[in-house]
Amino acid sequence: MGNTDGTGRGSPALVQSVDRAVSVLELLATHGELGITELAREMEVHKSTVSRLVSVLESRGLVEQLSERGKYAIGFGVVRLAGAVAGRMDLAKLGHPICQELAEELGETVNIAVSDDGAAINVSQERATAAIAAENWIGRRTPLHATSSGKILLTAMSPGQRERILSDPLPSYTPCTITDVDELLATIERAAKDGYAVSLEELEVGLHAVAVPVRGSHGSVIAALSASGPAYRLSRQRLRQIVPTMSAAAGELSAQLGYFAG
């Protein structure tokens, strides 16, 4: 691509521009409001450079001009971005004690995952004593099609979103991974109807998992609450048995996030 230097990194000029744009935002956050001349002086660059940076940031709503030919301040676009982060932080903070209680009750590893650019990313995890050797999944991106959480997150997407995500060949992680799109879509449809999804050795051999939806204030699925453990302990029958307990925990978390079932 034209914006790289051949190493996969951005060109020096592009990286410098991004760095300077971030500097503009940091200065405005610190001082509240500044003019082009003041920004240029603080950054030790020419006013024309700052003017170009501010123009781009303003077009994206990240800064705003307080009055015609006046000073600039942080725009509401930054609030929107911060809100997205805050939502995840609230979810992780509120979900942690629920994960702890559920892990203790079930004796399995419990995770909360959200959708992130075509993958599921885990924002909270609690491991039970019996699962002390389990991996730490926090911050890890996992495939939507091969995990119980991912299947729940797929139920929340529009057909167009799902089609876009599933348009590329689905990688196989084990002999049990569902790689046929039609079969996967049928599984997702069933999960939406049943209120839970399972993964039976689809991501790792010997690992079973079940997930239920967590809903936001408007009732849409915003996360998945899952329990995972060894197949010999989390049998198909036990997976179904623990769904009511998990659904109750997910309902409690959903209520804390502002959702109340009618």
C-alpha positions in Angstrom: 0.0 0.0 0.0 1.1 3.6 -0.6 1.1 4.6 3.0 3.7 2.1 4.2 7.5 2.1 4.0 7.7 -1.5 2.9 8.0 -2.9 6.4 4.3 -2.9 7.2 4.7 0.2 9.4 3.4 3.6 8.4 5.7 6.0 6.5 7.7 8.4 8.7 5.6 11.4 7.5 2.3 9.6 8.3 3.5 8.5 11.7 4.6 12.1 12.4 1.2 13.5 11.4 -0.6 11.0 13.6 1.7 11.9 16.5 1.1 15.6 16.0 -2.7 15.1 15.8 -2.6 13.3 19.1 -0.5 16.1 20.5 -3.2 18.6 19.5 -5.8 16.6 21.3 -3.7 16.3 24.4 -3.0 20.0 24.5 -6.6 20.9 24.1 -7.5 18.4 26.8 -5.0 20.0 29.1 -5.7 23.7 28.4 -9.4 23.6 27.5 -9.1 25.8 24.5 -6.2 27.1 22.3 -5.8 29.0 19.0 -3.8 27.9 16.0 -0.9 30.2 17.0 -0.8 28.9 20.6 -0.9 25.3 19.4 1.9 25.9 17.0 4.0 27.5 19.7 3.4 24.7 22.1 4.2 22.1 19.5 7.1 24.1 18.0 5.8 23.7 14.4 4.6 26.1 11.7 1.0 27.4 12.0 0.1 26.0 8.6 1.0 22.5 9.9 -1.3 22.9 12.9 -4.0 24.4 10.7 -4.1 21.3 8.5 -4.1 19.0 11.5 -6.9 20.9 13.2 -8.9 20.9 9.9 -8.8 17.1 9.7 -9.7 16.7 13.4 -12.5 19.1 13.0 -13.9 17.3 10.0 -14.1 14.1 12.2 -15.7 16.0 15.1 -12.7 15.5 17.4 -12.2 19.2 17.8 -14.5 22.2 17.4 -14.0 25.9 16.8 -15.7 27.9 19.6 -16.4 30.8 17.4 -15.7 32.0 13.9 -11.9 32.4 13.6 -11.7 31.6 17.3 -10.0 29.1 19.5 -10.5 25.3 19.4 -11.6 22.8 22.0 -12.2 19.1 22.2 -15.2 18.1 20.1 -18.0 15.7 20.9 -16.5 13.1 18.7 -14.0 12.4 21.5 -16.9 12.0 23.9 -18.3 9.4 21.5 -15.1 7.5 21.4 -14.7 7.7 25.2 -18.2 6.5 25.6 -17.4 3.3 23.7 -14.4 2.6 26.0 -16.4 3.5 29.1 -19.1 1.1 28.1 -16.7 -1.8 28.0 -15.1 -0.7 31.3 -18.5 -0.6 33.0 -19.3 -4.0 31.6 -16.0 -5.4 32.9 -16.4 -3.7 36.3 -20.0 -4.7 36.8 -19.5 -8.2 35.4 -16.5 -9.1 37.5 -18.4 -10.0 40.7 -21.0 -11.9 38.7 -18.2 -13.9 37.1 -16.7 -14.6 40.5 -20.0 -15.9 41.9 -20.8 -17.9 38.8 -17.3 -19.5 38.6 -17.6 -20.5 42.3 -21.0 -21.9 41.8 -20.3 -23.8 38.6 -16.7 -24.7 39.3 -15.7 -23.6 35.8 -14.0 -20.7 34.1 -16.4 -17.8 33.4 -15.9 -15.1 30.8 -17.6 -12.0 29.4 -16.9 -11.3 25.8 -17.8 -8.4 23.4 -17.7 -8.2 19.6 -14.6 -6.5 18.3 -14.0 -6.0 14.5 -15.0 -9.5 13.5 -13.9 -11.3 16.6 -14.9 -11.8 20.2 -12.7 -10.2 22.8 -12.8 -11.2 26.5 -13.1 -8.3 28.9 -13.6 -10.2 32.2 -12.7 -13.6 33.5 -12.9 -15.6 36.7 -11.4 -19.0 37.2 -12.7 -21.5 39.7 -10.4 -23.5 41.9 -11.1 -26.6 39.8 -10.1 -24.7 36.7 -6.9 -23.2 38.2 -4.8 -24.4 35.2 -7.1 -22.7 32.7 -5.7 -20.0 30.3 -6.1 -16.3 30.9 -8.4 -15.2 28.1 -8.7 -11.5 29.1 -7.9 -9.3 26.1 -7.6 -12.2 23.8 -9.5 -12.1 20.4 -11.2 -15.4 19.7 -13.0 -16.5 16.5 -16.8 -15.9 16.4 -17.6 -19.1 14.5 -15.7 -21.4 16.8 -16.7 -20.2 20.3 -20.0 -20.2 22.2 -19.6 -16.5 23.0 -18.9 -15.7 19.3 -22.1 -17.5 18.2 -24.2 -15.4 20.7 -22.6 -12.2 19.4 -23.4 -13.3 15.9 -27.0 -13.6 16.8 -27.1 -9.8 17.6 -25.8 -8.8 14.1 -27.8 -7.9 11.1 -27.8 -10.4 8.1 -25.5 -7.9 6.3 -23.0 -7.8 9.1 -22.9 -11.6 9.4 -22.5 -12.0 5.7 -19.6 -9.6 5.7 -17.9 -11.3 8.6 -18.5 -14.8 7.2 -17.6 -14.0 3.6 -14.0 -15.3 4.0 -13.3 -19.0 4.4 -13.8 -20.0 8.0 -10.6 -21.4 9.5 -10.7 -24.8 11.2 -9.1 -25.1 14.7 -10.1 -28.7 15.4 -11.9 -31.5 13.5 -15.1 -30.2 15.2 -14.9 -26.6 14.0 -18.0 -25.6 12.0 -16.6 -24.2 8.7 -19.7 -24.5 6.5 -21.5 -21.2 6.5 -24.9 -22.6 6.0 -24.4 -25.0 9.0 -23.1 -22.1 11.1 -26.0 -19.9 10.2 -28.4 -22.6 11.2 -26.5 -23.0 14.5 -26.7 -19.2 15.1 -30.5 -19.2 14.3 -31.0 -22.0 16.8 -28.9 -20.2 19.5 -31.1 -17.0 19.0 -34.2 -19.1 19.5 -32.9 -21.2 22.5 -31.2 -18.3 24.3 -27.8 -20.0 24.5 -25.0 -21.4 22.3 -22.5 -24.1 22.8 -19.0 -24.9 21.5 -18.1 -28.6 21.6 -14.3 -28.9 21.1 -14.6 -26.4 18.2 -11.8 -24.1 19.4 -9.7 -26.5 21.3 -9.8 -30.3 21.5 -11.2 -31.3 24.9 -12.8 -27.9 25.6 -16.5 -27.4 25.9 -18.3 -24.1 26.5 -21.8 -22.6 26.7 -22.7 -18.9 26.4 -25.8 -16.8 27.0 -26.6 -13.2 26.0 -26.1 -10.1 28.0 -28.3 -7.2 27.0 -27.9 -3.4 27.1 -30.4 -0.7 28.1 -32.2 -1.0 24.8 -32.5 -4.8 24.9 -30.0 -5.6 22.2 -27.3 -8.2 22.8 -24.1 -6.3 23.8 -22.0 -9.2 25.2 -21.9 -12.9 25.9 -21.4 -14.6 29.3 -19.8 -18.0 29.0 -18.6 -20.9 31.0 -15.9 -23.2 29.8 -14.2 -26.3 31.0 -12.9 -29.8 30.1 -15.3 -31.9 28.0 -15.2 -34.7 30.6 -16.6 -32.3 33.2 -18.8 -30.1 31.0 -20.7 -32.8 29.2 -23.4 -31.9 26.7 -26.0 -32.8 29.4 -24.3 -30.6 32.0 -24.0 -27.7 29.5 -27.8 -27.7 29.1 -28.3 -28.0 32.9 -26.3 -24.9 33.8 -28.0 -22.7 31.2 -30.7 -21.5 33.6 -28.1 -20.5 36.2 -26.1 -18.6 33.6 -29.2 -16.9 32.2 -30.1 -15.7 35.6 -26.6 -14.3 36.1 -26.7 -12.6 32.7 -30.1 -11.2 33.5 -28.7 -9.7 36.7 -25.8 -8.1 34.7 -28.2 -6.9 32.0 -30.4 -5.2 34.7 -27.3 -3.4 36.1 -26.6 -2.2 32.6 -30.1 -0.7 32.4 -32.1 -3.5 30.7 -35.3 -4.6 32.3 -37.2 -7.4 30.7 -40.9 -6.7 30.2 
